[in-house]
Amino acid sequence: MGERLLLLLYAVPAILISLSFHELFHAYVSYRQGDPTAKRLGRLTLNPLKHLDPIGTLMLVASMFSGFGFGWAKPVPIDPAYYKNHKWGTVLVSIAGPLSNLLLAFIFSFPMALIAIENGITLSAIYDSYSGYYGSGLSFKAILFNVSKSFYIINIGLAIFNILPIPPLDGSKILTAILPAKTYFGIMRYERYIGMAFLALMVLRPGILSTLLNPLRTGVEAVFRFLATPILSLF
């Protein structure tokens, strides 16, 4: 019980910031393409109160204990009519959120890795999301490591989850660049039902997401480890 409470204390701030960062990137990329909608609605901010969906946030917190967190925030309203290219503008906005989470995960992997290396932990273990938290004390290094580990785990999970080509996740919008318009909009007619069926599957089979997406998570972690190794060697 104590370990779960400690995990929650580290995870909640990471969730609030990570979800807000994700939505801010959506809003910013849309704004940079000439769409004032997100700015007008106050979504160009890191303020969690502007972005969080209560149910989506609760789902992310609860699902973390199943091994793979999944959740969502309030979608950022956009108007592709402002974009020079409607299709690719929408794709850029959609992919911005998951990329922002990968960026956060990579940044926070460095304090996590440096502290772990001091304790003789290998890089392969450091960049493994399932390797757990090291140290349960309240020293500065223990807290910094666990905060960084929380950001690392949560942001990789958010990026991979949101890139799934399932409505209404970001990955479904990326399909506009792959599928013919008629096929895409035919699928989107059933967006609500597909989303509800997917959510029901996650609730009824909480471990299935972790099983299905674990190879992709492992691949992301391998890329991070490859990119970070030359930088970490300087320290």
Secondary structure, DSSP 4 states (H G I P E B T S, - for coil): -HHHHHHHHHHHHHHHHHHHHHHHHHHHHHHHTT--HHHHTT-SS--GGGTB-HHHHHHHHHHGGGTS----BPPPP--GGGSSSHHHHHHHHHHHHHHHHHHHHHHHHHHHHHHHHHTT--HHHHT-GGG-----S-SHHHHHHHHHHHHHHHHHHHHHHHTSSSTTSHHHHHGGGTS-HHHHHHHHTTHHHHHHHHHHHHHHSTTHHHHHHHHHHHHHHHHHHHHHHHHHTT-
